[in-house]
Amino acid sequence: RKYLGVEDLSGKIVVTSGLGGMSGAQAKAGVICGAVTVIAEVDPAALYKRKNQGWLLESFDDVDLLLERVLEAAKNREAT
């Protein structure tokens, strides 16, 4: 927020990677900040583990569907 000069991250897209170890909290942190958070993960086990634990709201394995959803969420200022 400080870097972007905004009070909240609603409608902003944040891209990061990794859901293993302590990185699992990235998704929840993005939601808390109000951002649309995209996290790339190459290990399906890590992805599904975090989703089952409730750290992720959504997951995609199709890039076109992901991009469609990201743009929709940003437009609607949804935290995902």
C-alpha positions as CSV (number, residue, x, y, z in Angstrom):
1,R,0.0,0.0,0.0
2,K,2.8,2.4,0.8
3,Y,4.6,1.7,-2.5
4,L,1.4,2.2,-4.5
5,G,0.2,5.2,-2.5
6,V,-3.2,3.7,-1.8
7,E,-5.1,2.9,1.4
8,D,-6.2,-0.6,0.3
9,L,-5.4,-3.0,-2.5
10,S,-8.9,-3.4,-3.8
11,G,-8.8,-4.0,-7.5
12,K,-5.0,-4.4,-7.5
13,I,-3.5,-7.6,-8.9
14,V,-0.6,-9.1,-7.0
15,V,1.4,-12.0,-8.6
16,T,3.7,-14.2,-6.5
17,S,4.8,-17.8,-6.3
18,G,5.1,-20.7,-3.9
19,L,2.7,-22.2,-1.4
20,G,5.1,-24.5,0.5
21,G,6.3,-23.9,4.0
22,M,5.5,-20.5,5.4
23,S,4.5,-19.3,1.9
24,G,1.1,-20.7,2.4
25,A,0.0,-17.6,4.2
26,Q,0.5,-15.4,1.0
27,A,-3.0,-16.1,-0.2
28,K,-4.7,-15.2,3.1
29,A,-2.5,-12.0,3.4
30,G,-3.7,-11.0,-0.1
31,V,-7.4,-11.4,1.0
32,I,-6.8,-9.5,4.2
33,C,-5.3,-6.6,2.1
34,G,-8.2,-6.8,-0.4
35,A,-6.0,-7.7,-3.4
36,V,-6.6,-10.1,-6.2
37,T,-3.7,-12.4,-5.5
38,V,-2.3,-14.9,-8.1
39,I,0.1,-17.4,-6.7
40,A,1.9,-19.8,-9.1
41,E,2.7,-23.2,-7.7
42,V,4.3,-26.1,-9.6
43,D,3.6,-28.7,-6.9
44,P,-0.1,-29.8,-7.1
45,A,0.2,-31.4,-3.6
46,A,1.2,-28.1,-2.1
47,L,-1.6,-26.3,-3.9
48,Y,-4.3,-28.7,-2.9
49,K,-3.0,-28.9,0.7
50,R,-3.3,-25.1,1.1
51,K,-6.7,-25.1,-0.5
52,N,-8.0,-27.9,1.8
53,Q,-6.6,-26.0,4.8
54,G,-8.6,-23.0,3.8
55,W,-5.7,-20.8,2.8
56,L,-6.8,-20.5,-0.8
57,L,-10.3,-19.5,-2.1
58,E,-9.9,-20.6,-5.7
59,S,-7.5,-22.6,-7.9
60,F,-7.1,-22.9,-11.6
61,D,-5.0,-25.1,-13.9
62,D,-6.2,-23.3,-17.1
63,V,-4.4,-20.0,-17.7
64,D,-7.2,-18.6,-19.9
65,L,-9.8,-19.3,-17.1
66,L,-7.4,-17.8,-14.6
67,L,-6.9,-14.6,-16.5
68,E,-10.7,-14.2,-17.1
69,R,-11.3,-14.6,-13.3
70,V,-8.5,-12.3,-12.3
71,L,-9.7,-9.5,-14.6
72,E,-13.3,-10.0,-13.4
73,A,-12.2,-9.9,-9.7
74,A,-10.1,-6.8,-10.3
75,K,-12.9,-5.0,-12.1
76,N,-15.3,-5.9,-9.2
77,R,-12.7,-5.1,-6.5
78,E,-13.0,-8.6,-5.1
79,A,-10.4,-9.9,-2.7
80,T,-9.4,-13.4,-4.0
